[in-house]
């Protein structure tokens, strides 16, 4: 699989990365996680993204990557409220304790990237959370630091000199950050990890979504319906549940400045389909333009700003 250097870091990352949220939130058995991670590694996927708040995802990922740490780029996120850790949300005490716990859960002596997890712009400007991340980096607990989030806060973070990496929502149903965050990341050589690149399977009926994703996918599902565009109109002629994931993933990766797109799945079949999609030819520029225009037209018709989903 093709790899890119992630912004101003020295990390070479696969274009497709793995998002670990579903293996935590959907209570995926460890044996299934092990098979999934083994497949991804065999196919050249090396970026694995998780977070302190993803239930037991860090633990499961740590077990699955045992003995394979040198094949992986590990990303975790910290700072959100946690009753099991000292300190309030985004305070230095909580961030420090969270990072230490992540290292134990992931069975490693350092993270490759640690991100503040969707804090507001006020937290970024106040500085204590940032200082805690810098302290962890200086102590060797993480190689690079940055911010995971959207909209105004993500755009501001992209212009802050301490930020190495931004993780932000970019997909066919979530295009706000393309115009507001990506240009600043390019200007400042900030690495970009795109989250939700397949738009939480927005083409599926909500009753087909699993667990918390029934509600999580609602906004994207409504937006895609309002966009009034189909794979057929984009030159695809197969089944929408096969064509849409490929179109969506390739759309995100076609955007200038996106280094890696992370997809969360619990299925080896879906993982292999995503790998195949990434390894195919890039999405045609004409298709990218049609999807961009469909989003803009639907947003204008709604009378509301379709901002990034946090």
TALINZI-V39077 format. One record per pair of residues at least 24 apart in sequence whose ideal C-beta (glycine too) atoms are under 10 Angstrom apart, sorted by the first residue. I is the first residue (numbers start at 1). J is the second residue. D is the distance in whole Angstrom. If there is no record, write none. Layout:
i,j,d
I,J,D
I,J,D
//
This chain:
i,j,d
1,40,10
1,43,6
1,44,4
1,45,7
1,46,8
1,275,7
1,278,6
1,279,6
2,44,9
2,253,9
2,278,8
2,279,8
3,44,8
3,45,10
3,46,8
3,47,9
3,73,10
3,259,9
3,260,9
4,191,9
4,192,10
4,253,10
4,258,9
4,259,5
4,260,7
5,191,8
5,259,8
6,47,8
6,73,8
6,75,10
6,112,9
6,113,8
6,144,8
6,146,10
6,164,8
6,165,6
6,190,9
6,191,4
6,192,8
6,193,8
6,259,5
6,260,7
7,144,9
7,146,9
7,163,9
7,164,6
7,165,6
7,166,8
7,185,7
7,186,9
7,188,8
7,189,5
7,190,5
7,191,3
7,192,7
7,193,10
7,257,9
7,259,7
8,144,9
8,163,10
8,164,6
8,165,9
8,188,8
8,189,4
8,190,7
8,191,7
9,73,9
9,112,8
9,113,8
9,143,7
9,144,5
9,146,9
9,164,5
9,165,7
9,189,9
9,190,10
9,191,6
9,259,10
10,143,8
10,144,9
11,46,9
11,47,8
11,73,5
11,75,10
11,112,6
11,113,8
11,143,8
11,144,7
11,164,9
11,165,9
11,191,8
11,259,9
11,260,10
12,46,8
12,47,10
12,73,8
12,259,10
13,45,9
13,46,6
13,47,5
13,73,5
13,75,9
13,112,9
13,113,10
13,165,10
13,191,8
13,193,8
13,259,6
13,260,5
13,262,10
14,40,9
14,41,10
14,43,9
14,44,6
14,45,5
14,46,5
14,47,6
14,73,8
14,259,10
14,260,7
14,261,10
14,275,9
14,278,8
15,44,9
15,45,9
15,47,9
15,249,9
15,252,10
15,253,6
15,258,9
15,259,8
15,260,6
15,261,7
15,275,10
15,278,5
15,279,9
16,40,8
16,43,9
16,44,9
16,45,6
16,46,10
16,47,8
16,197,9
16,249,8
16,253,8
16,260,7
16,261,6
16,262,8
16,263,7
16,271,9
16,274,6
16,275,6
16,277,8
16,278,5
16,279,9
17,45,7
17,46,8
17,47,3
17,48,7
17,49,6
17,73,8
17,75,8
17,167,10
17,193,7
17,194,9
17,195,9
17,197,9
17,259,9
17,260,5
17,261,7
17,262,4
17,263,7
17,264,10
18,45,6
18,46,9
18,47,7
18,48,5
18,49,7
18,50,9
18,61,9
18,72,9
18,75,10
18,262,6
18,263,7
18,264,7
18,265,8
18,271,8
18,274,9
19,47,10
19,48,8
19,49,5
19,50,8
19,51,9
19,54,9
19,57,9
19,75,9
19,167,10
19,193,9
19,195,7
19,196,8
19,197,9
19,261,9
19,262,4
19,263,6
19,264,3
19,265,8
20,48,7
20,49,6
20,50,4
20,51,8
20,54,6
20,55,10
20,56,10
20,57,4
20,58,8
20,60,7
20,61,5
20,64,10
20,75,9
20,76,9
20,262,9
20,264,7
21,49,8
21,50,8
21,51,7
21,53,9
21,54,5
21,55,9
21,57,6
21,195,9
21,196,10
21,212,10
21,213,10
21,216,10
21,262,9
21,264,5
22,54,9
22,57,8
22,210,8
22,211,9
22,212,10
22,213,8
22,263,10
22,264,4
22,265,6
22,266,5
22,267,9
23,50,9
23,54,8
23,55,9
23,56,8
23,57,5
23,58,10
23,59,10
23,60,5
23,61,7
23,64,9
23,264,8
23,265,9
23,266,6
24,50,8
24,51,9
24,53,9
24,54,4
24,55,3
24,56,6
24,57,3
24,58,8
24,59,9
24,60,7
24,61,9
24,264,10
25,53,10
25,54,7
25,55,6
25,56,10
25,57,8
25,210,9
25,211,6
25,212,6
25,213,8
25,216,9
25,264,9
25,266,10
26,55,9
26,57,10
26,210,6
26,211,5
26,212,8
26,213,8
26,264,9
26,265,10
26,266,6
27,55,8
27,56,8
27,60,10
27,211,8
27,266,9
28,55,10
28,56,9
28,57,9
28,60,7
28,265,10
28,266,5
28,267,10
29,60,9
29,266,9
30,56,9
30,59,9
30,60,6
30,63,6
30,64,8
31,64,10
32,60,9
32,64,10
32,266,6
32,267,9
32,268,8
33,57,9
33,59,10
33,60,5
33,61,7
33,63,8
33,64,5
33,65,10
33,266,8
34,60,9
34,63,7
34,64,5
34,65,10
34,66,9
35,64,9
35,268,6
35,271,10
36,60,10
36,64,8
36,265,7
36,266,7
36,267,8
36,268,6
36,270,9
36,271,6
37,61,7
37,63,9
37,64,4
37,65,6
37,68,8
37,72,9
37,268,10
37,271,9
38,64,8
38,65,10
38,68,9
38,268,9
39,268,5
39,269,10
39,271,6
39,272,7
39,275,8
40,64,9
40,71,10
40,72,9
40,265,10
40,268,9
40,271,6
40,272,9
40,274,9
40,275,8
41,65,8
41,68,6
41,71,6
41,72,7
42,71,10
42,275,10
43,271,8
43,272,8
43,274,10
43,275,5
43,276,9
43,278,9
43,279,9
44,71,10
44,275,8
44,278,10
44,279,9
45,71,10
45,72,9
45,73,10
45,260,10
45,262,10
45,263,10
45,271,8
45,274,9
45,275,7
45,278,9
46,70,10
46,71,6
46,72,6
46,73,5
46,74,10
46,112,10
46,260,9
47,72,8
47,73,5
47,74,8
47,75,7
47,112,9
47,113,9
47,193,7
47,259,9
47,260,5
47,261,10
47,262,7
48,72,5
48,73,7
48,74,6
48,75,7
48,76,9
48,106,9
48,112,9
48,262,9
49,73,9
49,74,8
49,75,4
49,76,8
49,77,8
49,113,9
49,115,9
49,148,9
49,167,7
49,193,7
49,195,8
49,260,9
49,262,5
49,263,10
49,264,8
50,74,8
50,75,7
50,76,5
50,77,8
50,102,8
50,105,9
50,106,8
50,111,10
50,262,10
50,264,10
51,75,9
51,76,6
51,77,4
51,78,7
51,79,10
51,80,8
51,98,9
51,102,9
51,115,8
51,117,6
51,118,9
51,148,8
51,167,10
52,76,7
52,77,7
52,78,5
52,79,8
52,80,7
52,82,7
52,84,10
52,85,8
52,94,9
52,95,10
52,97,10
52,98,5
52,99,8
52,101,7
52,102,6
52,105,9
52,117,7
53,77,8
53,78,9
53,79,9
53,80,5
53,81,8
53,82,7
53,98,9
53,117,7
53,118,10
54,117,10
54,264,9
56,105,8
57,105,9
57,106,10
57,264,9
58,101,8
58,102,6
58,103,9
58,104,9
58,105,4
58,106,5
58,107,10
59,104,9
59,105,5
59,106,8
59,107,9
60,105,9
60,106,10
61,105,8
61,106,6
61,107,9
62,102,9
62,103,9
62,104,8
62,105,5
62,106,4
62,107,4
62,108,7
63,105,9
63,106,9
63,107,7
65,106,7
65,107,7
65,108,8
66,106,10
66,107,6
66,108,10
67,107,10
69,106,9
69,107,8
69,108,6
69,109,9
69,110,10
69,112,10
72,106,10
72,108,9
72,112,8
73,111,9
73,112,5
73,113,7
73,143,9
73,144,10
73,260,9
74,102,9
74,103,10
74,106,6
74,108,6
74,110,8
74,111,5
74,112,5
74,113,7
74,114,9
74,142,9
74,143,10
75,111,7
75,112,7
75,113,4
75,114,8
75,115,7
75,142,10
75,144,9
75,146,9
75,148,9
75,165,8
75,167,8
75,193,7
75,260,9
75,262,8
76,101,10
76,102,5
76,103,9
76,105,9
76,106,7
76,108,10
76,111,5
76,112,9
76,113,8
76,114,6
76,115,8
76,117,9
76,142,9
76,148,10
77,102,9
77,111,10
77,113,9
77,114,7
77,115,5
77,116,7
77,117,4
77,118,8
77,146,10
77,147,9
77,148,5
77,149,10
77,167,8
78,102,7
78,111,10
78,114,6
78,115,8
78,116,7
78,117,6
78,129,9
78,132,9
78,133,8
78,136,9
78,142,10
78,148,10
79,114,10
79,115,9
79,116,5
79,117,5
79,118,8
79,119,6
79,123,8
79,129,6
79,132,8
79,133,9
79,148,9
80,116,9
80,117,5
80,118,7
80,119,8
87,132,10
89,117,10
89,119,8
89,123,9
89,129,9
90,116,7
90,117,9
90,118,10
90,119,5
90,120,9
90,122,10
90,123,5
90,124,9
90,126,9
90,128,8
90,129,4
90,130,10
90,132,9
91,123,10
91,128,7
91,129,7
91,132,8
92,128,6
92,129,7
92,130,10
92,131,7
92,132,4
92,133,9
92,135,8
92,136,10
93,128,10
93,132,8
94,129,9
94,132,9
95,128,9
95,129,6
95,130,10
95,131,9
95,132,4
95,133,7
95,135,9
95,136,7
96,132,6
96,133,10
96,135,7
96,136,7
96,139,9
96,141,9
98,132,9
98,136,10
99,132,8
99,133,8
99,135,10
99,136,5
99,137,10
99,139,9
99,141,6
99,142,7
100,136,9
100,141,8
102,141,9
102,142,9
103,136,10
103,141,7
103,142,9
108,141,10
109,140,8
109,141,8
110,136,9
110,137,10
110,139,9
110,140,6
110,141,6
110,142,6
110,143,6
111,136,8
111,137,10
111,141,7
111,142,4
111,143,7
111,144,9
111,145,9
112,142,7
112,143,5
112,144,7
112,165,9
113,137,10
113,142,7
113,143,7
113,144,5
113,145,7
113,146,7
113,148,10
113,164,7
113,165,5
113,167,9
113,191,8
113,193,8
114,141,8
114,142,4
114,143,9
114,144,8
114,145,5
114,146,8
114,148,10
114,164,10
114,165,9
115,142,9
115,144,9
115,145,7
115,146,5
115,147,6
115,148,4
115,149,9
115,157,10
115,163,9
115,164,10
115,165,7
115,166,8
115,167,6
115,193,9
116,145,8
116,146,8
116,147,5
116,148,7
116,149,8
116,153,9
116,157,8
116,163,9
117,147,9
117,148,5
117,149,8
117,167,9
118,147,8
118,148,6
118,149,4
118,150,8
118,153,8
118,154,9
118,167,9
118,168,10
118,310,6
119,147,8
119,148,9
119,149,7
119,153,7
119,157,9
120,149,8
120,152,9
120,153,6
120,310,10
121,149,9
121,151,9
121,152,6
121,153,4
121,154,9
121,155,9
121,156,6
121,157,8
122,153,9
123,147,10
123,153,8
124,149,9
124,153,6
124,154,10
124,156,6
124,157,6
124,160,7
124,162,10
124,163,9
125,153,10
125,156,8
125,160,9
127,162,10
130,157,9
130,160,8
130,162,6
130,163,9
131,162,9
133,162,8
133,163,10
134,162,6
137,162,9
137,164,9
144,191,8
146,190,7
146,191,8
146,192,10
146,193,9
147,190,9
148,193,8
148,195,7
148,310,10
149,177,10
149,181,9
149,195,10
149,308,8
149,310,7
150,174,8
150,176,7
150,177,6
150,180,9
150,181,8
150,195,9
150,196,10
150,307,7
150,308,3
150,309,7
150,310,5
151,176,7
151,177,7
151,180,7
151,181,8
151,305,10
151,307,5
151,308,5
151,309,9
151,310,7
152,180,8
152,181,10
152,307,9
152,308,10
153,181,10
153,308,10
153,310,9
154,180,8
154,181,5
154,182,10
154,184,9
154,185,9
154,192,10
154,308,7
154,310,10
155,179,10
155,180,5
155,181,5
155,182,10
155,183,9
155,184,6
155,185,9
155,308,10
156,181,10
156,184,9
157,181,9
157,184,9
157,185,9
157,188,10
157,190,8
158,182,8
158,183,9
158,184,4
158,185,5
158,186,9
158,187,8
158,188,6
158,190,5
158,192,9
158,257,10
159,184,5
159,185,9
159,187,8
159,188,6
159,190,9
160,184,10
160,188,9
160,190,9
161,188,8
163,188,8
163,190,6
163,191,9
164,188,10
164,189,9
164,190,7
164,191,6
165,190,7
165,191,4
165,192,8
165,193,6
165,259,9
165,260,10
166,190,5
166,191,7
166,192,6
166,193,7
166,194,10
166,257,10
166,259,10
167,191,9
167,192,8
167,193,4
167,194,8
167,195,6
167,260,9
167,262,8
168,192,7
168,193,8
168,194,7
168,195,7
168,196,9
168,258,10
168,308,7
168,310,10
169,194,8
169,195,5
169,196,5
169,197,9
169,199,9
169,220,10
169,252,10
169,307,10
169,308,5
169,309,5
169,310,8
170,194,4
170,195,8
170,196,8
170,197,7
170,199,10
170,251,9
170,252,5
170,253,10
170,255,7
170,257,9
170,258,6
170,261,8
170,308,8
171,195,9
171,196,5
171,197,5
171,198,7
171,199,4
171,200,8
171,202,8
171,220,7
171,223,10
171,224,10
171,248,6
171,249,9
171,251,7
171,252,6
171,261,9
171,291,10
171,295,10
171,308,10
171,309,9
172,197,9
172,198,9
172,199,6
172,202,8
172,203,10
172,220,9
172,223,9
172,224,7
172,227,8
172,229,9
172,244,8
172,247,7
172,248,5
172,249,10
172,251,5
172,252,8
172,288,10
172,291,5
172,292,9
172,294,8
172,295,7
173,198,10
173,199,4
173,200,8
173,202,5
173,203,10
173,217,10
173,219,8
173,220,4
173,221,8
173,222,9
173,223,4
173,224,5
173,225,10
173,226,9
173,227,7
173,248,8
173,291,10
173,294,10
173,295,7
173,298,9
173,306,8
173,309,8
174,199,7
174,200,9
174,202,9
174,219,9
174,220,7
174,223,8
174,252,9
174,295,9
174,306,8
174,307,9
174,308,6
174,309,6
175,223,10
175,251,9
175,252,10
175,255,9
175,291,8
175,292,7
175,294,10
175,295,5
175,296,8
175,299,8
175,306,7
175,308,9
176,295,9
176,299,9
176,305,7
176,306,6
176,307,5
176,308,5
176,309,9
177,255,10
177,307,9
177,308,5
177,309,10
178,252,9
178,255,6
178,256,9
178,257,9
178,258,9
178,292,8
178,295,9
178,308,10
179,292,10
179,296,10
180,307,9
180,308,8
181,257,9
181,308,8
182,255,7
182,256,7
182,257,4
182,258,7
183,256,9
183,257,8
184,257,9
185,256,10
185,257,5
185,258,9
185,259,9
186,256,7
186,257,5
187,257,10
190,257,9
190,259,10
191,257,9
191,258,10
191,259,5
191,260,8
192,255,9
192,256,10
192,257,5
192,258,5
192,259,5
192,260,8
192,261,9
193,258,8
193,259,7
193,260,5
193,261,8
193,262,6
194,249,10
194,252,5
194,253,8
194,255,8
194,257,9
194,258,5
194,259,8
194,260,7
194,261,4
194,262,7
194,263,10
195,252,10
195,260,10
195,261,8
195,262,6
195,263,9
195,264,9
195,308,10
195,309,10
196,220,8
196,248,9
196,252,9
196,261,9
196,262,8
196,263,9
196,264,9
196,308,9
196,309,7
197,245,9
197,248,6
197,249,5
197,250,9
197,251,8
197,252,4
197,253,7
197,255,10
197,258,8
197,260,9
197,261,4
197,262,7
197,263,6
197,264,10
197,274,9
198,244,8
198,245,5
198,246,9
198,247,9
198,248,4
198,249,5
198,251,9
198,252,8
198,261,8
198,263,6
198,264,9
198,265,9
198,270,9
198,274,8
198,277,9
199,223,8
199,224,7
199,244,8
199,245,9
199,248,6
199,249,10
199,251,9
199,252,9
199,309,10
200,248,10
200,264,9
200,309,9
201,241,8
201,244,8
201,245,7
201,248,9
201,265,10
201,270,10
202,227,9
202,244,8
202,248,8
203,230,9
203,231,9
203,240,6
203,241,7
203,243,9
203,244,4
203,245,8
203,247,10
203,248,9
204,240,9
204,241,7
204,244,9
208,241,9
210,266,9
213,264,9
216,309,9
217,309,10
219,306,9
219,309,6
220,248,10
220,309,7
222,298,10
222,302,9
223,294,10
223,295,8
223,298,7
223,299,8
223,302,8
223,306,6
223,309,9
224,248,10
224,294,9
224,295,9
224,298,9
225,298,9
226,294,9
226,295,9
226,297,9
226,298,4
226,299,8
226,301,7
226,302,6
226,306,9
227,291,8
227,293,9
227,294,4
227,295,6
227,296,10
227,297,8
227,298,5
227,299,9
227,301,10
228,294,7
228,297,8
228,298,7
228,301,10
229,290,7
229,291,7
229,293,9
229,294,4
229,295,9
229,297,9
229,298,9
231,287,10
233,287,10
233,290,7
233,294,9
234,283,9
234,284,9
234,286,9
234,287,5
234,288,10
234,290,6
234,291,7
234,294,10
235,284,8
235,286,8
235,287,7
235,290,9
236,287,9
242,273,8
242,277,10
245,270,8
245,273,7
245,274,7
245,277,7
246,273,8
246,274,8
246,276,8
246,277,4
246,278,9
246,280,7
246,283,9
247,277,9
247,283,7
247,287,7
247,288,10
247,291,8
248,277,9
248,283,10
248,291,9
249,273,9
249,274,6
249,277,5
249,278,7
249,280,10
249,283,9
250,277,6
250,278,8
250,280,7
250,281,9
250,282,6
250,283,4
250,284,9
250,287,8
250,288,9
251,282,10
251,283,6
251,287,7
251,288,6
251,290,10
251,291,6
251,292,9
252,283,9
252,288,10
253,277,9
253,278,7
253,282,7
253,283,8
254,282,6
254,283,5
254,284,9
254,285,8
254,287,8
254,288,5
254,291,10
255,283,10
255,288,8
255,292,9
//
